[in-house]
Amino acid sequence: MPELLLADWNHDSPSLRNSILGALLARDEWIGGLLDAIEKRVVAPADIPPVNRQRLLKHGNELIRERASALLAGSPSSSRAEALAKYQSVTNLTGDPGRGEAAFARACSTCHAFSGQGHAVGPDLTAFRAKSPQDFLVAILDPNAAIEPRFINYQIETKDGRSLSGVVKAETSTSLTLAQSGGLEEKILRNDIEEIKASGLSLMPEGLEQNMTPQELADLIAYVKHSPP
């Protein structure tokens, strides 16, 4: 049964993949088939959403836990740890929301909508107002540390030779809508898709800090935390 469910994995949409993973994870004997597929690279480790990855890594069956750990467990990026350490002073700086608005427009508005500017591709930042400066720092400097499944970046290869990257915003039985950086949305017919795969990465790139000083990061955080709704 796992082989049958996974036979067309490279062409399956995100919602169908979630249903398939749900079915496979419901039976211990089918989980083995899923892990076999990961080992053979039929299913990429990045295709397993964080919630399902955690389910496998914490499974009650010791053999499943050990195999899942060998196939799925990854170590944090050392470069991100270094960036977090380097910019830790940001949490002690007083930010200026006015200057932070300009930083948002320059670095964030292509994928985030906030306070009347930008594009709603990534998460709504309004919910971040209550977060601490440290939470902001981690979210900005290490965007792949924790990704909501609905904001995972997908790579889509089309039959006419195009390669697209973005967040799947909507699906129907015949098409899906891909939201790309800059707010561009494109409806793609399923019959036109050669391959679809999850990158396992956030659409938000690493390295934003390379073009921002600690003070500019503090200003950006102050803008999101303290701007009027």
WOTADA-V903496 format. One record per residue. N is the residue number from 1. RES is the residue in three letters. PSI is psi as a letter, one per 20 degrees, with the letter a starting at -180 (* if undefined). NEAR is the number of other ideal C-beta (glycine too) atoms within 12 Angstrom. Layout:
<<N	RES	PSI	NEAR> <N	RES	PSI	NEAR>>
This chain:
<<1	MET	g	17> <2	PRO	g	28> <3	GLU	h	19> <4	LEU	g	14> <5	LEU	h	26> <6	LEU	j	30> <7	ALA	h	16> <8	ASP	k	19> <9	TRP	g	31> <10	ASN	i	25> <11	HIS	i	24> <12	ASP	q	29> <13	SER	r	32> <14	PRO	g	33> <15	SER	h	23> <16	LEU	h	24> <17	ARG	g	35> <18	ASN	h	24> <19	SER	g	17> <20	ILE	g	32> <21	LEU	h	34> <22	GLY	g	20> <23	ALA	g	21> <24	LEU	h	34> <25	LEU	i	31> <26	ALA	i	18> <27	ARG	p	17> <28	ASP	h	22> <29	GLU	h	17> <30	TRP	h	24> <31	ILE	h	32> <32	GLY	g	25> <33	GLY	h	29> <34	LEU	g	42> <35	LEU	h	36> <36	ASP	g	21> <37	ALA	h	30> <38	ILE	g	32> <39	GLU	h	18> <40	LYS	i	17> <41	ARG	j	16> <42	VAL	g	23> <43	VAL	p	37> <44	ALA	q	27> <45	PRO	h	30> <46	ALA	i	28> <47	ASP	i	35> <48	ILE	o	37> <49	PRO	q	31> <50	PRO	g	26> <51	VAL	h	20> <52	ASN	h	34> <53	ARG	g	32> <54	GLN	h	19> <55	ARG	h	25> <56	LEU	g	35> <57	LEU	h	25> <58	LYS	j	17> <59	HIS	q	24> <60	GLY	h	13> <61	ASN	p	20> <62	GLU	g	12> <63	LEU	h	17> <64	ILE	g	30> <65	ARG	g	22> <66	GLU	g	16> <67	ARG	g	25> <68	ALA	g	31> <69	SER	g	22> <70	ALA	h	17> <71	LEU	h	29> <72	LEU	h	32> <73	ALA	p	18> <74	GLY	q	19> <75	SER	q	10> <76	PRO	q	18> <77	SER	p	18> <78	SER	h	11> <79	SER	h	18> <80	ARG	h	27> <81	ALA	h	18> <82	GLU	g	17> <83	ALA	g	28> <84	LEU	g	30> <85	ALA	g	17> <86	LYS	h	19> <87	TYR	j	34> <88	GLN	h	21> <89	SER	i	18> <90	VAL	h	34> <91	THR	i	24> <92	ASN	j	16> <93	LEU	q	24> <94	THR	o	19> <95	GLY	q	32> <96	ASP	o	22> <97	PRO	h	24> <98	GLY	g	16> <99	ARG	h	24> <100	GLY	h	34> <101	GLU	g	28> <102	ALA	h	19> <103	ALA	h	32> <104	PHE	g	36> <105	ALA	h	23> <106	ARG	g	20> <107	ALA	h	28> <108	CYS	h	41> <109	SER	i	28> <110	THR	h	26> <111	CYS	i	33> <112	HIS	p	38> <113	ALA	p	23> <114	PHE	p	32> <115	SER	l	24> <116	GLY	j	15> <117	GLN	q	20> <118	GLY	a	28> <119	HIS	p	26> <120	ALA	m	24> <121	VAL	g	33> <122	GLY	a	37> <123	PRO	q	29> <124	ASP	p	21> <125	LEU	i	33> <126	THR	h	20> <127	ALA	i	17> <128	PHE	i	27> <129	ARG	h	22> <130	ALA	i	13> <131	LYS	q	20> <132	SER	q	15> <133	PRO	h	30> <134	GLN	g	19> <135	ASP	g	23> <136	PHE	g	34> <137	LEU	g	35> <138	VAL	g	29> <139	ALA	h	35> <140	ILE	g	43> <141	LEU	h	38> <142	ASP	m	32> <143	PRO	i	33> <144	ASN	j	29> <145	ALA	h	24> <146	ALA	o	21> <147	ILE	p	29> <148	GLU	p	22> <149	PRO	h	28> <150	ARG	i	26> <151	PHE	j	32> <152	ILE	p	38> <153	ASN	p	35> <154	TYR	q	43> <155	GLN	p	29> <156	ILE	p	38> <157	GLU	p	20> <158	THR	r	22> <159	LYS	i	17> <160	ASP	j	14> <161	GLY	j	11> <162	ARG	q	18> <163	SER	o	20> <164	LEU	q	32> <165	SER	p	29> <166	GLY	a	37> <167	VAL	p	41> <168	VAL	o	41> <169	LYS	h	28> <170	ALA	q	21> <171	GLU	q	27> <172	THR	a	15> <173	SER	i	12> <174	THR	i	15> <175	SER	r	21> <176	LEU	q	34> <177	THR	p	26> <178	LEU	p	35> <179	ALA	p	33> <180	GLN	r	28> <181	SER	p	25> <182	GLY	i	19> <183	GLY	j	23> <184	LEU	p	19> <185	GLU	p	22> <186	GLU	p	25> <187	LYS	p	22> <188	ILE	p	33> <189	LEU	p	21> <190	ARG	h	26> <191	ASN	i	14> <192	ASP	i	23> <193	ILE	p	34> <194	GLU	g	21> <195	GLU	q	25> <196	ILE	p	37> <197	LYS	q	33> <198	ALA	p	39> <199	SER	i	27> <200	GLY	j	24> <201	LEU	q	25> <202	SER	q	37> <203	LEU	h	37> <204	MET	p	32> <205	PRO	q	25> <206	GLU	q	24> <207	GLY	j	20> <208	LEU	h	31> <209	GLU	i	32> <210	GLN	h	17> <211	ASN	j	14> <212	MET	p	30> <213	THR	r	20> <214	PRO	h	27> <215	GLN	h	22> <216	GLU	h	30> <217	LEU	g	41> <218	ALA	h	33> <219	ASP	g	33> <220	LEU	g	46> <221	ILE	g	42> <222	ALA	h	28> <223	TYR	g	36> <224	VAL	h	40> <225	LYS	h	30> <226	HIS	i	23> <227	SER	q	25> <228	PRO	q	13> <229	PRO	*	13>>
